[in-house]
Amino acid sequence: MSTRWRITLHTKQRISLGTGSEKAFLTRSHPYVPGSVVRGALAAAWVREGGERNADFQNIFEGGRFSHAFPEGVAVQSQSVV
């Protein structure tokens, strides 16, 4: 059985998540929050709030799938459509 959660992210300040292709002191940024960042933030909150790194933690954060968080109003299309 799988569980699907919908979460909403709110930032308190502007964020820039580099794509790793720095060139001449210019780092490009993702136009979305990558799923790995979402997973890391939720795992950190779990531990910070006293959650243990037990089987539940492993099932959720190591066995689960975290999709990218896109800005409001963005529609995801397959590349074949574009």
N, C-alpha and C positions, 0 to 999 in steps of 0.2 A: 504494500500500500504506500502510495506517495502522498505527501502533503504539499500544497502550494500556498505560499504566503505572498501577499502583495504589501510592499512597504513603500513609504514615502520618505524621501530624504530632504532635509532642510539644512542648508548651510548657514552659518552665522557670518560668513565672509566669503569673498570670491575664492574659488579653488582653481588650481591648475594641475592637471595630472599628465605629466610628460610622457611622450610616446617612446622615449629612449633614443631618438635619432638627433642628438644635439649636433649642431653645425655652426661654427663661428659664433658661439655664445647665444645661439637661438635654439630654444627647445620648443618643439611643437607640442600642443596639448590635445588630449582627446576631447571630442565634443560631448562626451558622456562619462559617467563614472563606471569603470570596468568592474565586472563581476567579482574579480579577485579582491578589489578594494572594498566592495560591499561585504564580502565574506570576512575579510580581515577586521573591518570595523565592528561587525556583529560579534565575532569571536572575542575581540578585545572587550566589548561591553559585557559579554557573558562572564568572562573571567573577573573583570573589575567589580561586577555586582555579586561576586562570591560563588559563581558557578564553578563546579569542578570539571576537570578535564577527564571525564569518565566516558563510558560507552555512548551516552546520549550526545556528548560533545563531538565525539568521533563520527557518529552517524550523521549529524547535522553539518558540521564544518569540514570534515574530511571526506565524507561520502556523498554529500549533497551537491547540487548544482546551483550556482548563483549566476543569474543573468545580469547583463549590463543594466545600469539605471540611466534611462534616457530623459532628457528634459521634457517637460510637459508640452504636449502638442506635436511631438515627433512621431512619425509613423515608420515602422520598420518594414522594409521591402526586401525581397530577395534580389540578388544581383542580376538575375536574368530579366527582371522587370525593368531595371534601369538600362 
